[in-house]
Amino acid sequence: MKFWLNVFSALAFVCAPTVAQAQQALPLWELGVVVGASYLPDYPAADEYSARVVPLPYFVYRGKVFRSEESGLLRGRFINTGRVELDISLAGALDVKSKDNLARAGMPDLDWMGQIGPRLQIVLARAARDAHVDLELPVRAVLSTDFSKIEHIGFLSVPELAYQHDNVFGNGTRLKLGLGLTFADQQFQEVLYGVPDAFATATRPAYDATAGYMGAKISLGVAAPVSPALRVLGQVRADFHHGAANEASPLFRSKTTGTVLVGAIWSFLYSSQREAL
């Protein structure tokens, strides 16, 4: 659960085409590398944090239907009217070893996770040529794997209202301010907050998680070009878990958490074929 949507949401933000780019043909694909460093809670409402530096391959594909840029690692865009967009997208998260988290000591690890599902995006207003307010409504199935098997572990939805400016200083610097709410079904919340009888202790009583509200978030992201091939990005995020459905869980340890992420993307290989967005 480390990097839970932080690297991927930041990449979606920095890789999404600007208004100016949307009016021209861009390379059909790009290949490169992204390096991200973060300090964030081990899982939502955890009171233990981890610092992590992760290099990842970076790939952009700008097909008319299948794409790998905005709002996920890979997506299929089926409706795009300019104001309303519907797609099927993928995203992911890294794992957490329970031996490294005191609250979960002795419990099963939180495995690598992936998400897949539909996302509806509606442009509510355009404040200027390069600024807009969007409403995103995703619903995704969550899968986990330890690389020996893949399991479905529930459903997650994070509706978000976001203000985005694609050209803050006139040089392609992007800014995004988002406000979101997180909801999940009982199965997914049980993975995070449930304590089966077999793992109960004197200080960690058994607990059955319930479906519902997980918390609210506010995030601010900035992405700036250094050169045509190099971009840097940063994101800060605060999560507020007051009133969450599973506040009574012994694994629910903090009502307020924060995340800091910095990174850089270097694109070193481009397609000669161009694709209009």
N, C-alpha and C positions, 0 to 999 in steps of 0.2 A: 504493500500500500504506500510505500514511500514514493514521492513524486506523484501522488494520486492526482492525475489530470493536470498537474501544474506544468510539466514540460510540454505536454501535448496541447494544452490550451494556449500556452505561450507560442508554440510553433504555429498553431492555427491562426493566431492573431498576426504574427509576423509574415506568414506566407500568403495570406489572403491578398488578392490583387487590389490595388488602389483604384479609385475612379479613373485616374489618368491611364493606368495600365490596362484597365478594362476596355479602353477605346483603341488599343493597339494590339498587334499580334506579339505574343511572347513565346519563348521556346516551348515546344511540346513537352519536353522533360528537362529536368536539372538533376545533377548528382553532386553530392558533397558530404559534409560532415557537420554535426552540431555538437557542441560541448556545453553542458549545463551544470551549474553548481547551485545547490539549494540547501536551505536550512528550514525544516518543516516537521510537523508532528508525525509520529509513526502511523497514525490512523486518525480519522475524525474524532475529536474530543479526547485524544490522548494527552497525557501530561509529560510525555517524554519525546524529545526531539532528536533528529539525526541530521548530520551534515553529509552531503554526498556529492561527488563529482562523477558525471556519467557522460562518456562520449557515445554518440549514436549516429548511425548512417542517416543521411538526409536525402530524401528523394521526392521530387515534385513531378507529377504527371498531369497535364492539362487537357485531357480528352473531353469530348463534348458531353459524355455521360459519366464515365468513370474518371475520377480525379483523386489526387493525393495532395491536398493542400489545406483548404479551409476546413475547420471544425472536425478534425479527425485525421488519422493516419491514412485512411483510404475511404472513399465515399462514392456512391453512385447518385448522381444528380438527375432527378426525374422530372421536376417541375422548376422552372426558373423564368419568372415574368419580369424580373427587375425589382419588384417589391415583395414578391412571395417566392420562397424557394423551399422545395421538399427534397430531402435526400436520405439515403441510407448510409450511415457512416460507422467507422471503426475507431476505437481509441484504446488506451491501455494504461497499466500501472505496474510498478515494480513490487517486489515482495518485501515482507518483514519477517525476520527470524524472531520467534518468541523468546529465545534465549537472550536476545538483546533488549527486551522490554520487560521491566519488572512486573507490570500489571498482568502480562500474558505468560509469565514464566511457567513452564511445564505444560502449556497448552499447544495445540497444533499451530504451525506457522501460518501466516497469511500468504498464500501463494501468489505468483504472478497472475494478474487479472487482465482480461480484455473485455471490451464492450462492443455491442453491435445493435443498431436499431435506427428507427426513423427520427428525423429532426426537421421541424418546421420553423423557418425563419421569416419574419415579417418586418419589413421596413416601416416603422411607424411615422417617421418624420425625417426630412432632410433639412438640417439647419443651415447648410451652405453647400457649395460645390463638393467639398471634400469631407463633410461631416454628416453623420446620420445617427438616428436612434433606432435600435433593432430590438425585437422580442424574439428570443429563441426558445423553442419548446421541444426538447429532446426526450425520448423514452428509449432506454437501451437495456437489453439483456446483458447480464454480467456473467462472464465465464472465468474460471480459474484453472491453472495448470501447474503441476510440479514437473512437467515434461515427461511424466509416465502415463498420465491420463488427463482428460479435460472434463470439467464438471460445470454444469449450469448452477449458479449460486444466487439467482434472483434478478430483480429488475430495479433500475435506478432512473430517476428523472431530476434534472436540474434546470428548471426554467430560469431564464436570465433576461433582464432588461439592461441594455448596454448603449452607452454613448461612445462613438468612435470618430476620431478625426484622422484622416489619412495623410495629411500634409501640414503638420503643425507649424513647422518653421520654413515651409516652402522648399524643403530638400528631401521630401519623402519620409520624414520622421512621423511615426504613427503613435497615437495615444488611444487607449481604450479604458474606459471606466465602466465596470459592470456590477450589477446588483442581482444576486440570485438566491434561490431557495432550493434545498435538496430534500427529496422524498425517496423512500425506498420501501420495498415490500418486506414482509416478515423474514423471508429466507435470507435476504442479503443482510439485514440488520442482525440476524442470529449469528452470522459469520463474524461480524464485528463485535457485538456486545453480548452474545449468549455465552453462558457458562454451564456446560453440561455437568451432571452430577459427578461424573468421573474426574472432573478437573476442579471441583469445588475444594476450597480450603477454609481454614478458620478465618482468614481475612478476605477471602474471595468466595462468597456464597453462590450457590447455584442460581442461575437466572435464565428465564425464557424471554427472549426479545420479542417486540411487537413491531408491526408495520407503522409507517407514518412519517412525520416530519423529522428531519435530522439536523437542520440548522440553516442559517442564512450566511451569505458571504458578500464581501465587498472587495473588489480587486482593482488594481491600477497597473496597467502594462504600458511600456514604452519600447519601441523598436526603432533603431536608427541605422541608416546606411553609412558605412565607412568608405566603401568602394563598391563598384558594381558586383563584386564577388563576395564581399564581406559585410555582414550585418551583425549588430550587437543588440541585445534585448535585456530587459529587466522587468520583473513583476513583483509586486507586494500584494499580499492578500490577508484579510482578517476573516475568521470564521466565528460565528456566534451560535452556540448550541443551546441557548436558553430555551426551555420549553420543548426540547427534543423528546421524542416518544420513549427513549430508553435512558433517561437521566438516572433512573434507579439502578442501572447496571453497575456492578463493581468495576467494569472495564471502562465506564464513562468517567473520566478523571478531570476534565477541564471544560468549562463552559465557553471559554474564549481561547482561540489558538491563532497563530500567525505563521505566515510563510514568506520567505524571501528567495527569489530566484534570479540568477544572472546567467547569461549565456552568449554564445556567438555562433553564427552560421557561416560556413565557407562553402560556396558553390564553385567547383573546379571543372565541371564538365557539363556541356549544354548540347541540346539537340539543334541541328541546323534547320529542322522543320519548325515552322511557326504555327501557332494556333490562336485564332481570335477568341476572346473570352465572351 
